[in-house]
Amino acid sequence: MDFFRRQNWDLVGRSYVWFTLSGVLLVAGIAVWATMGLNLGIDFTGGGLIRYEFEKPIATTRDAQIQVLEQVRNALGPVGLGHSQVLIGGNNQIIVRTPPVQNDEEAMRQDDAIRAELEKLYGAQYGPIRDLGRETVGPVVGGQLRASAMHALLLGLVLILIYITIRYEFRFAVAAIIALAHDVLMLTGFMALLRLELDSSFVAVVLTVVGFSVHDTIIIFDRIRENTRLHRRANFADTVNASLLQTLGRSIYTVLTTLFTLTALAIFATDSIRVFAIAMIIGIILGAYSSIFNASQIVVVWERYAARRRAAASPTARRRERVRTTATTAVEAAEEDYEAEDQESEEPAAKPRRLSAQEAMERAEKQAQDEKRQQRRERRQQQKARAKAGSKSKRRF
């Protein structure tokens, strides 16, 4: 982590780059979502439910049931029914939930294809197969469940807004909510672009990504608050930039360790788990990106806007703002000193070294303290001068 602390990367100074990138991807994702739509699975659209019964039990233990489910899913893939859901009823029934069909002919083709595959797998070993019929079922994730999930998400966002406002400030809370909305919309856009099938587990993915993203955002906000207390007179943008570099290593390492497991699931797991893992990978990357490059930058932009309003409101605020912005002057003066030293040296002139964010913040704090001491000395000298002038006038009389 010390590697990132020592760097002089100006992440805050390039906020327009991060905002532009997020805006372009967000607009593109929404456009794809609006034009192509989402690839909703059976849980959202409903479909047909077909039951098949064998003469002998085919799965009497938990391990046998898992094996049968895996074999049936693999067999249905080549016939275009790989997205069907397979269940075991009792010991001798297999239940297949298929996507919705347009007419009876398509339903008969599905039934015949499924029955033929089951005959190949288990017909000779477990006896003849009896078709128990087909029935049409509605979506598992119906309108009421979707509304409940949306209400839960909105309630969570409101509670997050209240908590961050109490613990930090309102501007931090608004920045965190904007970052979370960015993550959810971007994740949905990527799912529409990649045409990944969404099932009921996508609701869990969204809630998990929101929790992961806000956790990373809170860690960064906490470091910003600590540095602001330690360096009260430093420029706020430099404080945020130093805080980002101090927490950047932790964010990267946390994301990488999580992605290792999810990547393994995406490669080796079944189709249903693979879609879940891919969605989690996209969501966690987006959450880490928004925490570092969006939420904190929004706080800085808010502070700059508030500072301009304060400066326009009162002369006292203008003087305080000049003190708070001494970090920029300190950095420029330091770079000029390095450049002058390089010019005076006998060796070929090297490129001036740019201060790291931590060094710039410390130098700004030191210069602000020096300026404050100078102001105190000037006030003492003025008081001594007034006192001396008063004593002379007394002696005169």
Protein Blocks (a to p, Z undefined) as FASTA:
>chain_A
ZZmmmpccdfklmmmmmmmmmmmmmmmmmmmmmmnopaddfklnopaddddddfbdfbfb
fklmmmmmmmmmmmmmmnopampccddehjlbccddddddfblklmmmmmmmmmmmmmmm
mmmmnopaddebjaddddfblfklmmmmmmmmmmmmmmmmmmmmmmmcmklmmmmmmmmm
mmmmmmmmmmmmnopacdfklmmmmmmmmmmmmmmmmmmmmmmmmmmmmmmmbcfklmmm
mmmmmmmmmmmmmmmmmmmmmmmmmmmmcfklmmmmmmmmmmmmmmmmmmmmmmmmmmmm
mmmmmmmmmmmmpmklmmmmmmmmmmmmmmmmmmmmmmmmmmmpmbdcdddddddfklmm
mmmmmmmmmmmmmmmmmmmmmmmmmmmmmmmmmmmZZ
